[in-house]
Amino acid sequence: MRLEMALMMYTLDKLAKKDFSPFIVPNIVNYSAMMGTSYFPGGEEQTYSLGVQKEKEATIEPDEKYLAGTAEVALTSYHAEEILKEDELPKLYCGFSTCYRREAGTYGKDTHGIYRIHQFQKIEQVVICKNDPKESEKMHKLILENAEELLKDLKLPYRVVAVCAGDMGRGQYYKNDIETWMPSRNSYGETHSCSTFHDFQSRRLNLKYRDRDGKTHFCHTLNNTCVASPRILIPILEIYQQKDGSVKIPEVLIPYMGGITEINPR
């Protein structure tokens, strides 16, 4: 737990220095937020839904409330039905949340260990910027570099993958995955996902801004993982493990561990 929280606090501090506003977002979101961020329709089977039990009956009625799989849902929806000012943009947000995913359809893939689980902690970067492809490209580079910097700070080998159109989600204009080396798998495993949506989400959320000439435009939205745990613990624990079974703490995390420099086996 202490190592996981050290990772989260280090990441939040790093993003705060880059002028990202931190949020603790709600885990429960409504139907319009899932629709607006384009997780619905199509992602219902991957999402845990909440229901209400009828009084004195055994049946459960849908409540149109859902456990979010990422802070992106709440943060991108934060300004839904608003018209922002161009001078306010870009909005740089980072959200800490517990995430929930059913992982339906994976057919047992990666279910052993902590690589693919139903509940995890994550800090997500979300950007809302003006309707300009060059600005979107600049913001995509920013949030991708933030994640890369974190992995470099942790001294973890990684690679950046350009995701093909067939593997992108609904509405994604451009997407990169970051894969980090995991010795136990003898391969790289996905740890981050960086997506540019242009105005796809903002049209669904009715999220606009007014430019200096008084004209309104739909915003562009982007998001990227900065750290997700426990998956990121896999490369840390494996790469930093010593012959005696102890695990060295990455140097940048030691101040967040109360000075502890290694975890010893009991």
URZI-V346974 format. One record per backbone hydrogen bond with DSSP energy under -0.5 kcal/mol. CO is the residue of the C=O (numbers start at 0). NH is the residue of the N-H. If there is no record, write none. Layout:
CO,NH + CO,NH
This chain:
0,4 + 1,5 + 2,6 + 3,7 + 4,8 + 5,9 + 6,10 + 7,11 + 8,12 + 9,13 + 10,14 + 11,15 + 12,16 + 14,17 + 14,19 + 15,18 + 19,21 + 20,93 + 22,24 + 22,95 + 26,28 + 26,67 + 28,65 + 29,33 + 30,34 + 31,35 + 32,36 + 33,38 + 33,39 + 34,37 + 38,42 + 42,45 + 43,46 + 45,101 + 47,66 + 49,62 + 49,64 + 51,60 + 53,56 + 58,53 + 60,51 + 63,30 + 64,49 + 65,28 + 65,67 + 66,47 + 67,99 + 69,72 + 70,74 + 71,75 + 72,76 + 73,77 + 74,77 + 75,78 + 76,79 + 78,81 + 81,83 + 81,207 + 83,209 + 84,87 + 85,88 + 89,91 + 90,92 + 90,127 + 91,20 + 92,125 + 93,22 + 94,123 + 95,24 + 96,98 + 96,121 + 98,119 + 102,105 + 105,108 + 107,110 + 109,115 + 111,114 + 114,116 + 117,100 + 119,98 + 120,228 + 121,96 + 121,123 + 122,225 + 122,226 + 123,94 + 124,223 + 125,92 + 126,221 + 127,89 + 127,90 + 128,219 + 129,131 + 131,134 + 131,135 + 132,136 + 133,137 + 134,138 + 135,139 + 136,140 + 137,141 + 138,142 + 139,143 + 140,144 + 141,145 + 142,146 + 143,147 + 144,148 + 145,149 + 146,150 + 147,151 + 148,152 + 149,153 + 150,155 + 151,154 + 156,180 + 158,178 + 160,162 + 160,176 + 163,166 + 163,167 + 164,167 + 168,171 + 173,195 + 174,162 + 175,193 + 176,160 + 177,190 + 177,191 + 178,158 + 179,188 + 181,184 + 181,185 + 181,186 + 182,185 + 186,181 + 188,179 + 191,177 + 192,194 + 192,224 + 193,175 + 194,222 + 195,172 + 195,173 + 196,199 + 197,220 + 198,202 + 199,203 + 200,204 + 201,205 + 201,206 + 204,80 + 205,207 + 206,218 + 207,83 + 208,210 + 208,216 + 209,85 + 210,213 + 214,210 + 216,208 + 219,128 + 220,196 + 220,197 + 221,126 + 222,194 + 223,124 + 226,122 + 227,231 + 228,120 + 229,232 + 229,233 + 230,233 + 230,234 + 231,235 + 232,236 + 233,237 + 234,238 + 235,239 + 239,247 + 241,244 + 245,241 + 246,262 + 249,252 + 249,253 + 250,253 + 252,255 + 252,256 + 253,256 + 253,258 + 254,257 + 256,259 + 260,248 + 261,263 + 262,246
